[in-house]
Amino acid sequence: MYYKKQKIGKKWYPRSFTAGTYGTKDVAERLSEMSTVSKGDTYAVLMGLGEVLGDMMEMGNTVKLDGLGTFYLVGNANGQGVDTPEEVSPEQFRKVTVAFIPEYSRAQNSRVKKRTIVPSRVEWTELEGMVKK
């Protein structure tokens, strides 16, 4: 992982950056190498995944994918409050976003032991140059 130095107010902080982007074809290729499924079949499944997840969440469900995590929709009605409970309505929602919780396991002491898609060790490398405010 990479970071740059960023000044916010009078203090300096590290700001994380990614090195690039992998696409659906890259993921399909890696998955096909790990299994007996062809790259084309894997790609086709990945292309349909968003629509399937959307349909399932639209019906009010959470979707848990083993080895990946849990997806669910969150409605945001910030700034759209009303004075009485009788006035509350779905029209107050201004935005719907997808929330994601990476899959994890807990140790016997109830602490999170492992998150499947979060590396246990990240090595940080500084990128030259500062980030503008």
Secondary structure, 3 states (H helix, E strand, C coil): CEEEEEEECCEEEEEEECCCCCCHHHHHHHHHHHCCCCHHHHHHHHHHHHHHHHHHHHCCCCEEECCCEEEEEEEECCCCCCCCHHHCCHHHCCEEEEEEEECEEECCCCCEEEECCCCCCCCCEEEEEEECC
